[in-house]
Amino acid sequence: MRTYDCDGLTNFRQVPAAVVLPESASAVQQIVALCHQHRVPFVARGSGTGLSGGALPAEGGIVISLARLNRILEVDLANARVVVEPGVINAHVTARVAPYGYFYAPDPSSQSVCTIGGNVAENSGGAHCLKYGFTTTHVLAMDVVLPDGSLIHVGSATGDAPGYDLCGMFVGSEGTLGIATRIVLRIVRRPQTVRTMLAAFDSTDHAGQAVSDIIAAGIVPAAAEMMDRLSIAAAEAAVHAGYPQCDGLLLIELDGTEEEVDWLTRHVSDICRACGAWEIRIAHSDAERAAIWKGRKSAFAAVGRISPNYIVQDGVIPRTALPRVLREIQQLSAATGLRVANVFHAGDGNLHPLVLYDRRIEGQEQRAEELAGEILRICVRAGGSITGEHGVGIEKREFMPEMFAEPDLATMQRVRIAFDPLGLSNPGKVFPRPRLCAERQGKHEPHPIEVAGIAEYF
């Protein structure tokens, strides 16, 4: 059971009371119904690649692993849809439809191992979400087991359904509203031409300005990623991607018709040169393109080559604030004596600073956590968010009041109570403190106010 005591955020650990691995949706229903009957908290889990502690077991609770619900149930090319179970690996969806000229757009860096169910829970993103949108854009409908064991269907495979957008609300709810057991995904046609290029700059300031200027020119790349010198060094040590040694590296992907991509390539290259790019390199084969992306996709894990421990942070800022915010992060790094590697989705301002430290040195882990928290505050002050795709989980729940006033949090909790009055489904996550009466008491018993769905205790 220790295999399941944490997710990708290893700072927090809790051994579950039990782990169950159902093989069907009906089994998930039966398990959840038993949890409801006996007031046992539960946490649904996919591959455990989450980075916010979202799959951390609840004390005295069980983990429901969805790894065995891993079938692609239907491929409907005529309607550009795929129906999957939650344990299907993200990259396997594209692999299944690629021979027919389609792909599944949301592509987290962990896409070779992360599951669709986890992507739905966290509203995961990825490099190509700049143009194609996050998970929520590509989830059309779901079967969901509610925390009492009942099964509902949300969304519509045929288009927008009347009534409330329950599907949109469920995506990104981090497992606090129930468990998806069947998911209808939208797939998209692979463009005629895809071109990947990189541009080297003397600073992240100049690289960030290039991104802003590209978007301001009305150009929306399929992807626009940035890496600094430290993250480049880590990627080179791990996978030998052949990146130029520079202080700011942009990876840009353009797609469309051949004529369109030729035009975009010229204009993006001109913008990059005007912002100080001293080398521009274009991939001329699928192998070269794969090599460029391999370095970026492996960057998080590669940092282990240059630091024994690190915190992967996740915040969002407006694109125009990139140069200023990156300078502030550098100043914090210098003040604390801790290195920060930056690798992120520059096109939509989704930062992923990696705070490097050594927990064997007394006090360094605490300083690293404080630095990571201050980076989130910088993002909020810049008009951004405390998370772009990793979720709040347990790691960032205390930062929710930095973004939301108490009436906002109370409204969110009313929604949760409507689905889960007993607080059994992934308790203790997202919200900054125990907000359900049952959670406050350390018991999972119904409360008359919660059952009525009236949050008068706020």
Wavefront OBJ file of the C-alpha trace (Angstrom):
o trace
v 0.000 0.000 0.000
v 3.006 2.284 0.326
v 3.022 2.433 -3.464
v -0.087 4.587 -3.150
v 0.929 6.838 -0.232
v 1.587 9.878 -2.458
v 1.406 11.108 -6.022
v 4.091 13.039 -7.917
v 4.279 15.498 -5.015
v 6.297 13.340 -2.633
v 6.528 15.894 0.186
v 3.161 14.695 1.539
v 2.540 11.017 2.318
v -0.296 9.037 3.856
v -0.618 5.250 3.725
v -4.239 4.361 2.840
v -6.333 1.945 4.856
v -6.830 -0.111 1.697
v -6.377 0.009 -2.074
v -8.962 -1.407 -4.458
v -8.507 -1.925 -8.198
v -11.929 -2.304 -9.845
v -12.145 -3.596 -13.408
v -15.529 -2.135 -14.372
v -17.711 0.907 -13.842
v -20.263 -1.173 -11.954
v -17.524 -2.260 -9.537
v -16.626 1.400 -8.955
v -20.288 2.072 -8.147
v -20.431 -0.780 -5.661
v -17.217 0.343 -3.938
v -18.365 3.954 -3.646
v -21.788 2.859 -2.376
v -20.067 0.834 0.358
v -17.923 3.845 1.274
v -21.076 5.955 1.522
v -22.833 3.339 3.635
v -19.946 3.021 6.096
v -18.783 6.671 5.943
v -15.352 5.781 4.542
v -13.528 8.556 2.638
v -12.073 7.632 -0.746
v -9.659 9.031 -3.311
v -9.701 8.069 -6.985
v -6.279 7.638 -8.558
v -4.877 7.172 -12.038
v -1.145 6.895 -12.694
v -0.262 9.135 -9.760
v 1.646 11.676 -11.862
v -0.144 14.666 -10.304
v 2.053 17.355 -8.789
v -0.236 18.988 -6.220
v -1.024 16.113 -3.849
v -4.460 15.637 -5.381
v -4.240 11.838 -5.097
v -2.918 11.854 -1.521
v -4.950 9.301 0.453
v -7.255 10.517 3.195
v -6.421 9.354 6.697
v -8.384 6.172 7.343
v -9.665 6.174 3.767
v -9.213 3.990 0.714
v -7.671 4.551 -2.682
v -9.729 3.529 -5.704
v -7.190 2.879 -8.449
v -8.652 3.157 -11.944
v -5.609 1.621 -13.646
v -7.551 -1.446 -14.788
v -10.306 0.592 -16.442
v -8.000 1.120 -19.395
v -10.018 0.301 -22.482
v -10.690 2.505 -25.500
v -14.360 1.649 -25.871
v -15.197 3.280 -29.196
v -13.541 5.187 -32.021
v -16.056 7.275 -33.987
v -14.056 8.926 -36.756
v -17.134 10.149 -38.604
v -18.009 12.337 -35.622
v -14.400 12.920 -34.451
v -14.960 11.275 -31.061
v -13.337 8.606 -28.933
v -14.930 6.970 -25.895
v -12.511 5.828 -23.200
v -12.345 4.544 -19.656
v -10.517 6.740 -17.126
v -7.415 4.533 -16.904
v -6.488 4.976 -20.577
v -3.042 6.548 -21.013
v -3.187 9.982 -22.653
v -0.719 9.161 -25.446
v -2.577 5.954 -26.295
v -5.559 7.968 -27.545
v -3.467 9.703 -30.193
v -1.673 6.451 -31.030
v -5.041 4.806 -31.692
v -6.344 7.492 -34.071
v -3.070 8.676 -35.653
v -3.263 6.197 -38.584
v -6.504 7.916 -39.612
v -5.060 11.441 -39.496
v -6.371 12.506 -36.065
v -4.850 13.326 -32.685
v -5.916 14.148 -29.143
v -4.680 17.680 -28.456
v -4.140 18.026 -24.661
v -0.591 16.764 -24.162
v 0.840 17.096 -20.643
v 4.557 16.431 -20.376
v 3.649 13.164 -18.627
v 1.376 12.107 -21.490
v 3.188 8.805 -21.992
v 2.117 7.681 -18.503
v -0.696 9.941 -17.215
v -4.326 8.843 -17.557
v -7.358 10.540 -19.048
v -9.216 10.297 -15.745
v -6.479 12.244 -13.997
v -6.387 14.747 -16.864
v -10.122 15.298 -16.416
v -9.766 15.748 -12.652
v -7.053 18.396 -13.018
v -8.124 19.936 -16.353
v -4.625 19.175 -17.601
v -2.954 21.216 -20.287
v 0.226 20.802 -22.264
v 2.297 22.490 -24.925
v -0.360 22.410 -27.637
v -3.153 23.826 -25.490
v -2.174 27.341 -26.575
v -3.994 26.771 -29.856
v -6.211 23.779 -29.168
v -7.378 24.342 -25.598
v -7.169 22.445 -22.321
v -8.834 19.157 -21.398
v -12.181 20.848 -20.779
v -12.324 21.851 -24.460
v -12.049 18.216 -25.519
v -14.344 16.453 -23.035
v -17.860 16.213 -24.458
v -19.625 13.900 -22.016
v -19.007 11.586 -19.073
v -20.573 8.913 -16.926
v -19.886 9.903 -13.323
v -20.267 7.885 -10.127
v -21.441 10.311 -7.452
v -20.215 10.013 -3.845
v -23.352 8.089 -2.849
v -22.738 5.428 -5.512
v -25.352 6.607 -7.997
v -24.448 7.002 -11.680
v -25.226 10.093 -13.739
v -24.487 11.186 -17.304
v -23.241 14.732 -17.878
v -22.607 16.600 -21.112
v -23.602 15.506 -24.589
v -21.680 13.708 -27.318
v -23.775 15.486 -29.945
v -23.116 19.076 -28.910
v -24.208 21.540 -26.270
v -27.013 20.132 -24.162
v -29.657 22.321 -22.510
v -29.406 23.010 -18.810
v -26.395 23.565 -16.590
v -22.928 22.671 -17.895
v -22.287 19.902 -15.380
v -19.611 18.401 -17.601
v -17.660 21.658 -17.575
v -18.034 21.894 -13.810
v -16.813 18.344 -13.253
v -13.644 18.810 -15.334
v -11.076 20.315 -13.005
v -12.987 19.479 -9.813
v -10.008 17.391 -8.622
v -12.001 14.351 -7.598
v -14.151 16.202 -5.069
v -17.454 15.663 -6.899
v -17.205 12.000 -7.922
v -15.434 9.604 -10.276
v -15.673 9.585 -14.070
v -15.951 6.037 -15.421
v -16.669 6.688 -19.112
v -15.419 9.744 -21.010
v -16.304 10.973 -24.511
v -13.363 12.874 -26.018
v -13.140 15.157 -29.013
v -10.296 14.431 -31.420
v -9.052 16.794 -34.129
v -7.630 16.417 -37.611
v -3.868 16.453 -37.866
v -2.889 19.545 -39.879
v -1.326 19.185 -43.301
v 1.978 20.672 -42.196
v 3.622 20.889 -38.789
v 6.843 22.834 -38.346
v 8.901 23.029 -35.156
v 11.538 25.683 -34.605
v 13.683 26.962 -31.783
v 15.136 30.401 -31.179
v 18.006 31.276 -28.824
v 18.096 34.579 -26.895
v 20.509 36.204 -24.468
v 17.818 36.581 -21.803
v 14.360 35.375 -20.818
v 13.300 39.034 -21.086
v 13.960 39.028 -24.824
v 12.409 35.593 -25.303
v 9.307 36.635 -23.367
v 8.989 39.794 -25.427
v 9.151 37.701 -28.604
v 6.221 35.601 -27.401
v 4.140 38.709 -26.662
v 4.996 40.215 -30.048
v 4.083 36.997 -31.888
v 0.635 36.869 -30.273
v 0.165 40.620 -30.726
v 0.803 40.132 -34.454
v -2.267 37.886 -34.623
v -0.248 34.677 -34.857
v -1.336 31.797 -32.604
v 1.281 29.045 -32.697
v 0.278 25.485 -31.908
v 2.827 25.720 -29.075
v 5.238 28.277 -27.642
v 7.502 26.957 -24.867
v 10.371 28.618 -23.023
v 13.397 27.222 -21.174
v 16.144 29.060 -19.318
v 19.843 28.140 -19.075
v 19.421 25.943 -16.003
v 16.584 23.864 -17.460
v 18.486 23.566 -20.756
v 21.498 22.204 -18.863
v 19.278 19.628 -17.135
v 17.648 18.525 -20.404
v 21.013 18.214 -22.130
v 22.385 16.106 -19.291
v 19.402 13.771 -19.507
v 18.494 13.368 -23.186
v 21.132 15.289 -25.201
v 18.559 17.264 -27.183
v 21.225 19.423 -28.837
v 19.869 22.746 -27.613
v 22.013 25.882 -27.983
v 23.433 27.132 -24.670
v 21.580 30.368 -23.992
v 19.691 32.208 -21.264
v 16.338 32.044 -23.032
v 15.221 29.364 -25.486
v 11.894 29.399 -27.325
v 10.399 26.249 -28.831
v 7.676 27.229 -31.286
v 5.454 24.945 -33.309
v 3.348 26.150 -36.231
v 0.733 24.153 -38.090
v -1.762 24.504 -40.927
v -1.558 24.260 -44.683
v 1.909 24.279 -46.215
v 1.484 27.801 -47.630
v 0.204 29.110 -44.289
v 3.037 27.536 -42.320
v 5.648 28.909 -44.748
v 4.224 32.415 -44.229
v 4.038 31.983 -40.438
v 7.589 30.679 -40.270
v 8.955 33.754 -42.030
v 7.036 36.184 -39.836
v 7.804 34.406 -36.557
v 11.476 34.269 -37.496
v 11.464 38.011 -38.250
v 9.825 38.782 -34.889
v 12.312 36.619 -33.011
v 15.282 38.277 -34.729
v 13.846 41.715 -33.969
v 13.739 40.689 -30.288
v 17.364 39.580 -30.308
v 17.358 35.911 -31.344
v 20.909 35.015 -32.401
v 20.107 31.501 -33.615
v 16.971 30.124 -35.224
v 16.806 26.428 -36.002
v 14.012 24.634 -37.891
v 13.405 20.887 -37.694
v 13.553 19.338 -41.162
v 12.365 15.846 -40.277
v 10.126 14.030 -37.835
v 13.247 12.789 -36.049
v 14.561 16.334 -35.560
v 11.143 17.490 -34.392
v 10.945 14.623 -31.905
v 14.421 15.475 -30.587
v 13.423 19.082 -29.950
v 10.315 18.023 -28.041
v 12.085 15.255 -26.141
v 14.196 17.818 -24.315
v 11.191 19.882 -23.308
v 8.979 16.934 -22.353
v 11.679 15.450 -20.137
v 12.656 18.726 -18.464
v 10.901 18.163 -15.113
v 12.453 14.762 -14.539
v 15.785 15.922 -15.969
v 16.218 18.467 -13.173
v 17.008 15.479 -10.950
v 20.342 15.371 -12.809
v 21.368 18.738 -11.352
v 19.627 18.798 -7.954
v 18.836 16.111 -5.360
v 15.446 17.682 -4.585
v 13.172 20.218 -6.239
v 9.659 21.636 -6.126
v 7.700 21.917 -9.373
v 5.584 25.047 -9.110
v 2.668 25.977 -11.363
v 1.258 29.477 -11.746
v -0.203 31.657 -14.475
v 0.478 35.262 -15.465
v -0.527 37.477 -18.395
v 1.896 37.040 -21.291
v 2.812 40.717 -21.175
v 4.038 40.288 -17.591
v 6.538 37.533 -18.478
v 9.727 39.651 -18.471
v 8.871 41.409 -15.204
v 7.771 38.283 -13.343
v 10.789 36.264 -14.468
v 13.040 39.054 -13.171
v 11.219 38.958 -9.819
v 11.745 35.201 -9.629
v 15.457 35.685 -10.349
v 15.654 38.258 -7.543
v 13.971 35.848 -5.113
v 16.383 33.134 -6.179
v 19.378 35.378 -5.469
v 17.969 36.523 -2.122
v 17.336 32.980 -0.865
v 20.433 31.392 -2.341
v 18.321 28.743 -4.085
v 18.474 28.077 -7.806
v 15.265 28.265 -9.846
v 14.989 26.595 -13.243
v 12.262 27.929 -15.522
v 10.553 25.809 -18.156
v 7.006 26.677 -19.099
v 4.173 27.268 -21.552
v 5.127 30.798 -22.541
v 2.293 31.198 -25.025
v -0.428 31.166 -22.365
v 1.700 32.441 -19.472
v 1.642 29.133 -17.570
v 4.859 29.172 -15.527
v 6.590 26.086 -14.159
v 9.463 27.331 -11.997
v 11.430 24.492 -10.422
v 12.882 25.420 -7.029
v 16.073 23.417 -6.463
v 17.233 22.443 -2.967
v 18.901 19.748 -0.883
v 16.802 18.492 2.027
v 19.949 17.138 3.688
v 20.953 20.740 4.409
v 19.080 21.965 7.454
v 16.485 24.614 6.694
v 16.803 24.412 2.907
v 13.550 22.552 2.326
v 11.607 25.125 4.337
v 13.235 27.975 2.400
v 12.374 26.219 -0.861
v 8.714 25.872 0.147
v 8.586 29.535 1.158
v 10.156 30.579 -2.144
v 7.690 28.435 -4.102
v 4.817 30.058 -2.214
v 6.102 33.557 -2.862
v 6.230 32.777 -6.592
v 2.495 32.034 -6.447
v 1.869 35.379 -4.741
v 3.814 37.120 -7.502
v 1.562 35.423 -10.067
v -1.593 36.578 -8.285
v -0.294 40.142 -7.930
v 0.429 40.141 -11.674
v -3.224 39.327 -12.376
v -2.728 35.593 -12.794
v -3.566 32.365 -10.987
v -2.062 29.964 -8.424
v -2.410 27.073 -10.866
v -2.661 26.553 -14.589
v -2.936 22.786 -14.897
v -1.476 20.991 -11.873
v -4.461 21.737 -9.673
v -4.736 22.938 -6.075
v -4.795 19.587 -4.289
v -3.262 19.768 -0.847
v -0.204 21.790 -1.827
v -1.928 25.067 -2.763
v -5.143 25.041 -0.753
v -3.802 27.633 1.706
v -3.225 29.988 -1.234
v -6.849 29.948 -2.391
v -7.679 33.060 -0.280
v -4.920 34.880 -2.179
v -7.202 34.662 -5.234
v -10.731 34.324 -3.871
v -12.755 36.195 -1.263
v -14.705 34.275 1.358
v -18.036 34.555 -0.538
v -16.329 33.001 -3.599
v -15.014 30.071 -1.564
v -18.388 29.654 0.133
v -20.126 29.450 -3.239
v -17.684 26.799 -4.442
v -18.334 24.830 -1.285
v -22.101 24.969 -1.798
v -21.530 23.261 -5.147
v -19.420 20.586 -3.505
v -22.012 19.975 -0.795
v -24.694 19.469 -3.433
v -22.711 16.533 -4.809
v -21.026 15.270 -1.647
v -22.771 16.301 1.592
v -20.752 13.818 3.661
v -17.385 15.042 2.400
v -16.203 11.554 1.425
v -14.865 12.196 -2.084
v -11.215 13.302 -1.886
v -11.675 15.202 1.384
v -9.247 17.860 2.532
v -8.322 18.983 -0.981
v -8.694 22.312 -2.820
v -10.185 24.376 0.018
v -7.914 26.193 2.467
v -9.264 24.544 5.614
v -11.822 21.897 6.561
v -15.096 23.540 5.580
v -17.615 20.750 5.941
v -18.822 20.199 9.493
v -18.021 16.490 9.135
v -14.465 17.291 8.065
v -14.013 19.766 10.920
v -15.039 17.137 13.442
v -12.795 14.502 11.887
v -15.886 12.391 11.283
v -17.711 11.639 8.096
v -21.290 11.845 9.293
v -24.169 13.745 7.726
v -25.004 17.179 9.045
v -28.539 18.562 8.577
v -27.288 21.810 7.074
v -25.053 19.963 4.605
v -27.705 17.479 3.595
v -30.058 20.365 2.883
v -27.287 21.958 0.821
v -27.569 25.255 2.740
v -24.208 26.662 3.793
v -25.426 28.923 6.600
v -22.380 28.188 8.683
v -20.141 30.318 6.453
l 1 2 3 4 5 6 7 8 9 10 11 12 13 14 15 16 17 18 19 20 21 22 23 24 25 26 27 28 29 30 31 32 33 34 35 36 37 38 39 40 41 42 43 44 45 46 47 48 49 50 51 52 53 54 55 56 57 58 59 60 61 62 63 64 65 66 67 68 69 70 71 72 73 74 75 76 77 78 79 80 81 82 83 84 85 86 87 88 89 90 91 92 93 94 95 96 97 98 99 100 101 102 103 104 105 106 107 108 109 110 111 112 113 114 115 116 117 118 119 120 121 122 123 124 125 126 127 128 129 130 131 132 133 134 135 136 137 138 139 140 141 142 143 144 145 146 147 148 149 150 151 152 153 154 155 156 157 158 159 160 161 162 163 164 165 166 167 168 169 170 171 172 173 174 175 176 177 178 179 180 181 182 183 184 185 186 187 188 189 190 191 192 193 194 195 196 197 198 199 200 201 202 203 204 205 206 207 208 209 210 211 212 213 214 215 216 217 218 219 220 221 222 223 224 225 226 227 228 229 230 231 232 233 234 235 236 237 238 239 240 241 242 243 244 245 246 247 248 249 250 251 252 253 254 255 256 257 258 259 260 261 262 263 264 265 266 267 268 269 270 271 272 273 274 275 276 277 278 279 280 281 282 283 284 285 286 287 288 289 290 291 292 293 294 295 296 297 298 299 300 301 302 303 304 305 306 307 308 309 310 311 312 313 314 315 316 317 318 319 320 321 322 323 324 325 326 327 328 329 330 331 332 333 334 335 336 337 338 339 340 341 342 343 344 345 346 347 348 349 350 351 352 353 354 355 356 357 358 359 360 361 362 363 364 365 366 367 368 369 370 371 372 373 374 375 376 377 378 379 380 381 382 383 384 385 386 387 388 389 390 391 392 393 394 395 396 397 398 399 400 401 402 403 404 405 406 407 408 409 410 411 412 413 414 415 416 417 418 419 420 421 422 423 424 425 426 427 428 429 430 431 432 433 434 435 436 437 438 439 440 441 442 443 444 445 446 447 448 449 450 451 452 453 454 455 456 457 458
